[in-house]
Amino acid sequence: MVCGGFTCSKNALCSLNVVYMLVGLLLIGVAAWGKGFGIVSSIHIIGGVIAVGVFLLLISIVGLIGALNHHQVMLFFYMVILFLVFLFQFGVSCSCLAINKGQQVKLLSATWALMSNDTRLGVENKLNCCGLLNNNQSKEQFIEDVELCNAPCKPTGFCFTCGDLMLQHAAEALKILGAVGLFFSFTEILGVWLAARYRNQKDPRANPSAFL
């Protein structure tokens, strides 16, 4: 059949949903890596990315089943939910790319100040670092943290600050998530259009007089 026919639309929609499943898993994986890296879990944007990844994974499964069975109701809900995911994913991706280092420092500093000493020591041991950031705004807190620090690097006399390590990984995670999310958010508009087109086509194997 020529491209644009029923079979072509079905195969294209199935392929697109397989790609969405892979993108959803990628977003969840990268966001979980960034969220699990110590204090990076305080950045709520990464939690939003995980939510987008989960919704994208679930809706891609619905779209794949709907495409295989030419199920009118599933395809309808697929179009509506996919469009909502596009709006949310577009906003979150732009936020990931827009957040600058200064804003990340404020988020990390605010969360570090709310942590108990035991939690801070746990982060320092996990990342092998001492203190958050050695700057004028948190000089006293930094000195106190270094005195209490028992990370493996302390006996050597040289330790990286935890803030520098976490900012590096947070920037990498946000950049990857923002770029991937923004690129694939536009393909979701293609998915909505393709699903609407496929939904209004007649299955050649069905009763020719049936209205779909």
Secondary structure, 3 states (H helix, E strand, C coil): CCCCCHHHHHHHHHHHHHHHHHHHHHHHHHHHHHHCCHHHHHCHHHHHHHHHHHHHHHHHHHHHHHHHHCCHHHHHHHHHHHHHHHHHHHHHHHHHHHCCHHHHHHHHHHHHHHCCHHHHHHHHHHHCCCCCCCCHHHHHHHHHHHHHCCCCCHHHCCCCCHHHHHHHHHHHHHHHHHHHHHHHHHHHHHHHHHHHHHHCCCCCCCCCCCCC
